[in-house]
């Protein structure tokens, strides 16, 4: 509990003064003092004694005691009282002392003594001036305003500090809000980009499904219905009487292992470089077969689509995670929009087609491939006599050999430019004729064991 010592001091002084004044005025029968003069309250209970016992009050120096030396007759010394102060002497006067003993005068002097330094003339003057000023109308309020004005600079400094602190906090909040907004915008933008890519991919798949359904409907409309006789037409690309599974085994036996085919097909990657401006459009492989070429393109990061009419091969490609569709190559190509492909390939397909269908295939390829894109048709090379006269007809679905000059002419005539013939896949070197006359053995080796296949490459202008 905190005690206000100054307030307690004032209360004790006021109570002592009141009681002493009442006691002196009531004892009018005293013989030593006049009836109209109050007793000296300073002498009976001096204020300095009360202040001495309070811890917060000033500690004035006590007046020195005057000690009388002992007389010659060895009597004990007697202590003399201190000389009366000015206030006591004034109190002792017959007329003036009456006014100095008034409670207001005593209160005025008490207030002056309470100021730092005691009851000096300066404190008396300050106390008196303050007593006069507070009685002027509006002066007390003016003093209060002046007292407040003394603290205005400190309060302004505090206000400036609070404003600066508030501005700093607002800046921090603004930076945090901006960071959160940027993070949110980045997250939303990333989500929109991912959704856009997903929607584009989904639309492309839907377009492929629509084209496949369109081809299926066209095939059904063109196929004669002979249910009563039990006649069932085989799928296109399959030999009559050869099921899809049997044709898959036939190709594996005569064409070679998938690993060997992959090695052969790697040289075709030079015609389809990985360029960012072409990656937005896929490469279409007609007659994709077991999907070796599609797998190579996928490993290079080039989008690719395969089309084949053999259901067994389509199932095998789908198990490998490739994007393939079952249907007729020409019908699938006709359903695609113009300039929607970055390239087109067909390995050992054109020898299965009639000439008019092959020409239509070239025209559709020129339409759907972007300008600058390449088309590649690989087929058996009839310049090799063994291939043209024997090996070509091992596949019963082959129609007739196509000489390289004929295919190059058709590509140039239908609008392709920079047409080139790439002869490839020579026979086993162990089969070459070893003669004494190179002029005879050389041409014979080229005719019998030369390039077994060739590729016709053309570019869209």
C-alpha positions in Angstrom: 0.0 0.0 0.0 1.4 3.4 -1.0 1.1 6.4 1.4 1.2 10.0 0.1 3.4 11.5 2.8 2.9 15.1 1.7 -0.9 14.7 1.9 -0.6 13.1 5.3 1.7 15.9 6.5 -0.8 18.6 5.4 -3.7 16.8 7.1 -1.8 16.5 10.4 -0.8 20.1 10.3 -4.3 21.3 9.6 -5.7 19.2 12.4 -3.0 20.3 14.9 -3.6 24.0 14.1 -7.4 23.6 14.4 -7.2 22.0 17.8 -4.6 24.3 19.2 -6.6 27.3 18.0 -9.8 26.0 19.7 -7.9 25.2 22.9 -6.3 28.6 23.2 -9.5 30.6 22.4 -11.5 28.5 24.9 -9.1 29.0 27.8 -9.7 32.7 28.3 -8.9 32.5 32.1 -5.2 32.2 31.6 -3.2 34.6 33.7 -0.1 34.7 31.5 -1.7 35.6 28.1 -4.4 38.0 27.1 -7.9 36.6 26.3 -7.8 37.9 22.6 -4.3 36.5 21.8 -4.0 32.8 21.0 -1.3 30.7 22.5 2.0 30.3 20.6 1.3 27.1 18.7 4.8 27.0 17.4 6.1 26.9 21.0 3.6 24.3 22.1 3.8 22.0 19.1 6.3 23.2 16.5 5.9 22.2 12.9 9.6 21.2 12.6 9.2 18.5 15.2 6.3 16.9 13.2 8.3 17.0 9.9 11.3 15.3 11.6 9.4 12.0 12.2 8.1 11.8 8.6 10.3 9.9 6.1 9.4 12.1 3.1 9.7 15.4 4.8 12.9 17.6 4.8 15.2 17.3 7.8 16.0 20.9 8.9 18.9 21.4 11.2 17.9 21.9 14.8 18.8 25.1 16.5 21.9 24.7 18.8 21.2 24.4 22.4 22.6 27.1 24.6 24.1 25.7 27.7 25.0 27.9 30.7 28.2 27.1 32.5 27.9 25.9 36.0 28.1 28.5 38.7 30.8 28.7 41.3 28.7 27.2 44.0 28.6 23.9 42.1 24.9 24.1 41.3 23.7 22.0 38.2 23.6 23.8 34.9 20.3 25.0 33.6 19.4 24.8 29.8 18.3 28.0 28.4 15.4 28.2 25.9 16.3 29.3 22.3 15.7 32.9 21.5 12.2 33.5 20.0 12.0 33.6 16.3 10.6 36.6 14.3 7.3 34.8 14.0 7.1 34.3 17.7 8.0 37.9 18.4 5.4 39.1 16.0 2.9 36.7 17.6 3.7 38.3 21.0 2.7 41.8 20.0 -0.6 42.9 21.4 -2.4 43.8 18.1 -0.3 42.4 15.3 0.0 39.0 16.9 -3.7 38.5 16.6 -3.5 38.6 12.9 -0.4 36.4 12.7 -2.2 33.8 14.7 -5.1 33.6 12.2 -5.6 30.2 10.7 -5.3 31.5 7.1 -2.0 33.2 7.9 -0.8 30.1 9.6 -1.9 28.0 6.5 -0.2 30.5 4.2 3.1 30.2 6.2 2.7 26.4 6.3 2.4 26.3 2.5 5.4 28.5 2.1 7.5 26.2 4.4 6.5 23.2 2.4 8.2 24.5 -0.7 11.8 23.6 -1.3 14.1 25.7 0.8 11.5 26.5 3.5 9.8 29.8 4.4 12.1 32.1 2.5 11.1 35.4 1.1 11.1 33.9 -2.4 8.8 31.1 -1.4 6.6 33.5 0.5 6.4 35.7 -2.6 5.6 32.7 -4.9 2.9 31.4 -2.6 1.4 34.8 -2.2 1.5 35.5 -6.0 -0.1 32.1 -6.6 -2.8 32.8 -4.1 -3.6 36.1 -5.9 -3.5 34.6 -9.4 -5.8 31.7 -8.7 -8.5 34.2 -7.6 -8.4 36.0 -11.0 -11.2 34.6 -13.3 -9.7 32.3 -15.9 -6.2 32.6 -14.4 -6.3 29.0 -13.0 -7.3 27.7 -16.4 -4.5 29.7 -18.0 -2.0 28.2 -15.5 -3.3 24.8 -16.4 -2.9 25.5 -20.1 0.6 26.8 -19.6 1.4 23.7 -17.5 0.1 21.6 -20.4 2.0 23.6 -22.9 5.2 22.8 -21.1 4.6 19.1 -22.0 3.6 19.7 -25.6 7.1 19.1 -27.1 7.4 15.8 -25.2 4.0 14.8 -26.3 4.7 15.8 -29.9 7.9 13.8 -29.8 6.0 10.8 -28.5 3.3 11.3 -31.1 5.9 11.5 -33.9 7.4 8.2 -32.5 4.0 6.5 -32.5 3.4 7.8 -36.1 6.7 6.5 -37.3 6.2 3.2 -35.5 2.7 3.0 -37.1 4.1 3.8 -40.5 6.7 1.1 -40.1 4.0 -1.4 -39.0 1.8 -0.4 -41.9 4.7 -0.9 -44.3 5.4 -4.3 -42.9 1.8 -5.3 -43.2 1.8 -3.9 -46.8 4.8 -6.0 -47.7 3.3 -9.1 -46.1 0.0 -8.5 -48.0 1.9 -8.0 -51.2 3.9 -11.2 -50.7 0.8 -13.1 -50.0 -1.0 -11.7 -53.0 2.0 -12.5 -55.3 2.2 -16.0 -53.9 -1.6 -16.4 -54.4 -1.4 -15.0 -58.0 1.6 -17.3 -58.8 -0.3 -20.3 -57.4 -3.4 -19.4 -59.4 -1.4 -18.8 -62.5 0.3 -22.2 -62.2 -3.0 -23.9 -61.7 -4.5 -22.2 -64.7 -1.5 -23.2 -66.8 -1.8 -26.8 -65.7 -5.5 -26.8 -66.3 -4.9 -25.2 -69.8 -2.5 -28.0 -70.7 -4.8 -30.6 -69.4 -7.7 -29.2 -71.4 -5.6 -28.9 -74.6 -4.6 -32.6 -74.2 -8.1 -33.6 -73.5 -9.4 -31.8 -76.5 -6.8 -33.4 -78.7 -7.8 -36.8 -77.4 -11.5 -36.0 -78.0 -10.7 -35.0 -81.5 -8.8 -38.2 -82.1 -11.8 -40.2 -80.7 -14.2 -38.2 -82.9 -12.1 -39.0 -86.0 -11.8 -42.6 -85.1 -15.6 -42.9 -84.6 -16.1 -41.1 -87.9 -13.9 -43.6 -89.7 -15.7 -46.5 -88.0 -19.1 -45.1 -89.1 -17.8 -44.7 -92.6 -16.5 -48.2 -92.7 -19.7 -49.6 -91.4 -21.7 -47.7 -94.0 -19.4 -48.9 -96.8 -19.3 -52.5 -95.6 -22.0 -54.8 -97.2 -24.2 -56.6 -94.7 -24.4 -60.3 -95.4 -25.4 -61.7 -92.1 -27.7 -64.3 -93.6 -24.9 -66.0 -95.5 -22.5 -65.7 -92.5 -19.9 -63.8 -94.6 -17.5 -61.7 -92.4 -15.1 -59.4 -94.1 -11.5 -59.3 -92.7 -10.0 -56.2 -91.3 -8.0 -54.0 -93.6 -4.3 -54.7 -93.6 -4.9 -58.4 -92.8 -4.5 -61.1 -95.5 -7.7 -63.0 -96.2 -7.8 -66.0 -94.0 -4.9 -64.6 -91.8 -6.2 -63.4 -88.3 -4.7 -60.4 -86.6 -2.7 -62.5 -84.0 -1.3 -64.7 -86.8 -0.2 -61.6 -88.8 1.6 -60.3 -85.7 3.6 -63.6 -85.4 4.2 -63.5 -89.2 5.8 -60.0 -88.9 7.9 -61.0 -85.9 9.2 -64.0 -87.8 10.1 -62.4 -91.1 10.8 -58.7 -90.2 13.0 -59.3 -87.2 13.2 -58.7 -83.5 12.1 -55.4 -82.1 15.6 -54.5 -80.9 17.0 -54.9 -84.4 14.2 -52.8 -85.9 14.9 -50.0 -83.3 18.5 -49.9 -84.3 17.5 -49.6 -88.0 15.0 -46.9 -87.3 17.4 -44.6 -85.3 18.8 -43.1 -88.5 15.3 -41.6 -89.2 15.6 -39.3 -86.2 17.8 -37.0 -88.2 14.8 -36.0 -90.3 12.7 -35.1 -87.2 15.0 -32.9 -84.9 13.8 -31.9 -81.5 12.8 -28.3 -82.0 10.6 -26.4 -79.5 8.6 -24.8 -82.3 7.6 -28.2 -83.6 6.8 -29.9 -80.3 3.3 -28.5 -80.3 2.4 -30.7 -83.2 2.8 -34.5 -83.2 4.3 -36.8 -85.7 1.9 -39.3 -87.3 3.1 -42.9 -88.0 0.8 -44.7 -90.4 0.9 -48.5 -90.0 2.7 -48.2 -86.6 2.8 -52.0 -86.2 4.5 -53.0 -82.9 5.4 -49.3 -82.1 9.2 -49.4 -82.3 9.3 -46.0 -84.1 6.7 -44.4 -81.7 8.8 -45.5 -78.7 11.9 -43.9 -80.2 10.1 -40.6 -80.8 8.7 -40.7 -77.2 12.2 -41.2 -75.8 13.4 -38.1 -77.7 10.5 -36.0 -76.3 8.7 -35.7 -79.6 4.9 -36.2 -79.4 3.8 -39.0 -81.8 0.6 -40.8 -82.7 0.2 -44.1 -84.4 -2.6 -45.6 -86.6 -2.9 -49.2 -87.6 -5.7 -51.5 -88.8 -4.4 -54.6 -86.9 -6.1 -55.0 -83.6 -3.4 -57.2 -82.1 -0.7 -54.7 -82.9 -2.8 -51.9 -81.4 -3.2 -53.8 -78.2 0.5 -54.3 -78.0 1.2 -50.6 -78.5 -1.3 -49.6 -75.8 0.3 -52.0 -73.3 3.6 -50.1 -74.0 1.9 -46.8 -73.1 1.8 -45.4 -76.6 -0.9 -43.3 -78.1 -2.3 -45.3 -81.0 -5.7 -45.6 -82.8 -7.2 -48.4 -84.8 -8.5 -47.6 -88.3 -7.8 -47.0 -91.9 -4.8 -44.8 -92.5 -6.3 -42.7 -95.4 -9.6 -42.1 -93.6 -7.8 -41.1 -90.4 -5.6 -38.7 -92.3 -8.6 -37.2 -94.2 -10.3 -36.5 -90.9 -7.4 -34.4 -89.5 -7.3 -30.6 -89.9 -4.8 -28.9 -92.2 -1.3 -28.1 -90.9 -1.9 -30.1 -87.7 1.2 -32.4 -87.9 4.9 -31.7 -87.7 5.7 -34.8 -89.8 4.4 -38.0 -91.2 6.0 -41.5 -91.6 4.9 -44.8 -93.2 7.2 -47.8 -92.9 6.3 -50.6 -95.4 2.8 -49.4 -96.0 2.6 -48.0 -99.5 3.4 -51.4 -101.1 0.0 -52.6 -99.6 -2.0 -49.8 -101.4 -3.4 -49.4 -104.9 -1.8 -46.6 -106.9 -4.8 -44.3 -106.7 -5.0 -44.7 -102.9 -1.3 -44.0 -102.6 -1.7 -40.8 -104.6 -4.6 -39.7 -102.3 -2.4 -40.5 -99.3 0.4 -38.2 -100.7 -2.2 -35.4 -101.2 -3.6 -35.7 -97.7 0.0 -35.7 -96.3 0.7 -32.5 -98.1 -2.4 -30.9 -96.6 -2.0 -32.0 -92.9 1.8 -31.5 -92.5 3.0 -28.0 -91.5 5.2 -26.1 -94.0 8.8 -27.3 -93.5 7.7 -30.6 -92.1 9.0 -33.9 -93.6 7.2 -37.0 -94.9 9.0 -40.4 -95.1 7.8 -43.5 -96.9 9.9 -46.6 -96.5 9.3 -49.6 -98.8 11.1 -52.7 -100.1 13.7 -51.8 -102.8 13.0 -53.7 -106.1 16.4 -52.7 -107.3 17.6 -55.6 -105.3 16.7 -58.5 -107.5 16.2 -61.0 -104.7 14.0 -58.6 -102.8 12.0 -57.6 -105.9 11.6 -61.1 -107.3 11.2 -63.2 -104.1 11.3 -61.7 -100.7 8.7 -59.0 -101.6 6.1 -61.7 -102.1 6.7 -63.5 -98.8 4.0 -61.1 -97.4 0.7 -62.1 -99.1 -0.7 -58.6 -98.4 1.8 -56.9 -100.7 0.4 -55.7 -104.0 3.4 -54.8 -106.2 6.9 -53.4 -105.8 7.3 -49.6 -106.2 10.6 -48.5 -107.9 12.4 -45.5 -106.2 12.1 -43.3 -109.2 8.3 -43.8 -109.3 7.8 -42.8 -105.7 10.2 -39.8 -106.0 8.3 -38.6 -109.1 4.9 -38.9 -107.4 6.1 -36.8 -104.4 7.5 -34.1 -106.6 4.5 -34.1 -108.9 2.0 -33.7 -106.0 3.9 -30.7 -104.5 6.7 -31.8 -102.2 10.2 -30.4 -102.5 13.7 -31.5 -101.8 12.7 -35.1 -102.5 15.5 -37.6 -101.7 15.9 -41.4 -101.9 17.8 -43.0 -99.1 18.8 -46.6 -99.9 19.3 -48.7 -96.8 19.6 -52.2 -95.2 22.1 -54.1 -97.4 22.3 -57.8 -97.2 24.7 -59.8 -95.1 28.2 -59.1 -96.3 29.0 -62.8 -96.0 26.7 -63.4 -99.0 28.7 -61.2 -101.3 30.3 -62.9 -104.4 34.1 -63.2 -104.3 35.3 -63.1 -107.9 38.6 -62.3 -109.6 37.0 -59.7 -111.8 35.5 -56.7 -109.8 33.8 -55.4 -112.9 31.6 -58.4 -112.8 31.3 -59.2 -109.1 30.6 -55.6 -108.1 27.5 -55.0 -110.2 26.2 -58.5 -109.4 26.6 -57.9 -105.6 24.7 -54.6 -106.0 21.9 -56.3 -107.9 21.7 -59.3 -105.6 22.8 -58.2 -102.2 22.5 -54.4 -102.3 20.0 -52.2 -100.3 16.9 -54.2 -99.6 14.8 -51.1 -98.6 14.7 -47.5 -99.5 13.1 -44.4 -98.0 11.6 -41.5 -100.0 11.8 -38.2 -98.1 10.0 -35.0 -99.1 9.4 -31.7 -97.4 6.3 -29.5 -97.5 6.9 -26.1 -99.1 
